[in-house]
Amino acid sequence: MASITFREIEGSSPRYWFLLGFIALFAALGLGAAYYMEHHGHIVTGMNNSIVWGTPHVFAVFLIVAASGALNVASIASVFGKVMYKPLAPLSALLAFALLMGGLTVLMLDLGRADRLIVAMTYYNLKSVFAWNVVLYTGFFSIVAVYIWTMMEKKMNTYSKAAGMAAFIWRLILTTGTGSIFGFLVARDAYSSALLAPMFIILSFAYGLAVYLLVLMAAYTWSGRPLGDAVLKRLGKLLAVFVAAALYFVFVYHLTNLYFTKQHAVEHFILVSGGIYTTLFWVGQILIGGIVPLIILLNPALRASRGLLVAACLMIVFGGLAQMYVTIIGAQAFPLDIFPGWEEKSAFFDGVVHHYAPSLPEVLLGLGGVAIALAMVTFGIKILRFMPDSLADAEVDPHAKA
Amino acid sequence: MNDSQASHHSTSEVDEHRRNFIGASAALAGLTVAPGVVVYGLAHAKPDSEPVTNKVRWGLLVDATKCAEGCTDCVTACHTENAIQTGALETDPHWIRKVELKDMRTGRSQSLPVMCQHCEDAPCVDVCPTGASFKRADGIVLVDRHICIGCRYCVMACPYKARSFIHETLTDQNPDVPRGKGCVESCTMCVHRVDRGQQPACVEACSKAGHNAIIFGDLNDPNSDIAQRVAGHPTSQLRADLALNPGVRYEGL
């Protein structure tokens, strides 16, 4: 293998600044939306006292899950010693860092009292899964920062395997924590399952790699650097495995629920009668986010088309957002069964499916988080050497067939 | 007037004096004892200087057989006491609501109030990242408004839909019950009244309406009305399968 040279992108073209400006515009809109929500209260959102986590959480949790998944490429290089992934590793770590930052920004700005961030950082209830996550997030930032340092600083290279291993283990724990935010909720029928933690890990593999591939292709195409088919073929095949595994976990999760009589009502809601949630599940999560990309990624002829590869990744991202919408909002829309065997009615909407429609500020805040992540990557690759000069086939794998 | 008449007259005069004396003494005694009774009440109320103790476990018992369908006096009293403005919007806060139930098999209907169940092992307390959601030693579950960050994880965790998030700026608050936009809140069992030795507003209102469907008291005190009712009658806990040991019990459900 030829020696790989990492170099900053020039980032001086009008196109680069236009891209950065475009991303910054969305970040600014997101921050403006957060200010608007903070000023007026959540009354200006679609959220209410039945559905307290809405669109911002869909984006935030997606970004957080994708963040840990994006680090996988680096882990495969450092932990599993796959040489081909080595040149891809720094960008993977940067993307992981940026996605987590974007997700956490959304989560934080959606708080009822975002001004009390310092309270969240100084008061800990150690039994709370949320509190564990605060520790896991800050730990992830630190470990990934050190990991990037060991990869980019020649003198530190010998430690990169150890740092990569620490990051890999930490990301598994982090996504276990994210899944457990829901899995440890006994109150709601759609949750209270240990399966949610490993399921979130598998989902993170798929979402993170899809986002990584999109960023990789965009960065190399727009900066005019060569990106060979060998890398894309390898990553595309890996993505197919992840998407298939994600579908398997979703299948087992619903199969378990379908076997338990007490879970039949919530399963019927999600799979059959839930309106938008049913549509998003079958069409968004399963068809667009799973089956169609799988067909593209498993078929060598289709996979060879970069356009279709981009489409498959975009579909996986869309499917991921649909999955989060169903998992987070759909689960709340289904009413709590406080009196099993009784029909319930009250002024507080007991016993009825709860209504939610996303509002513009929520969507803007969510997109703002995506923009913050993308801005960090776009700027990061300009100021530091995250990207190899070339990922042409001959550079990454001399034995690859042209 | 003969002697006997004179003697009778003097006897009745003496009786009258005696009666007046006894009456005045009783009144005086009453006046003397009254502050003592108040002090006794306050002593039971817990002086501010003393910490809350776990010797007491405050609880509520709702007798569903006495709760009248359509009556919302407990809800109104709660709103008045805690200065809660609520309406028909899904964003409006509800600390207590009347739930109308219909048995899916028999069609039998029932009506009862549902509020924070003040669980011993409260899921809202478990999940709160900052510890803002907490349980007092005497079993009352509260939110510390100073460290609630408004994450709503407790709302997600509560199996009783007992918590509300405040979606907009509040006005006309009761100084005893501080609340605020961006925080989560729920029934406090009228802790400000309980600490003064009074009953929660819903309990008082139900009793005033003549239903006496909600009783309040110390579940740990075997002599209390509530403890005896719970010990002597079949009562149930909402979502007993979750084993949260709520401080609110239901009879006749």
Interface residues (C-beta under 8 A of the other chain):
Chain A: E38 H40 G41 H42 I43 M47 N48 N49 S50 I51 V52 W53 L111 G112 R113 A114 R116 L117 V119 A120 Y123 Y124 N125 K127 S128 V129 F130 A131 V134 I181 F184 L185 V186 A187 R188 Q332 L336 I338 F339 G341 W342 E343 E344 K345 S346 A347 F348 F349 D350 H354 H355
Chain B: V75 A88 L89 E90 T91 D92 P93 H94 R97 K98 V99 E100 L101 K102 D103 M104 R105 Q110 V114 P123 V125 D126 V127 C128 P129 T130 G131 A132 I147 C148 I149 G150 C151 R152 Y153 V155 M156 A157 C158 P159 Y160 K161 S164 F165 I166 H167 E168 T169 K181 G182 C183 V184 L238 R239 L242
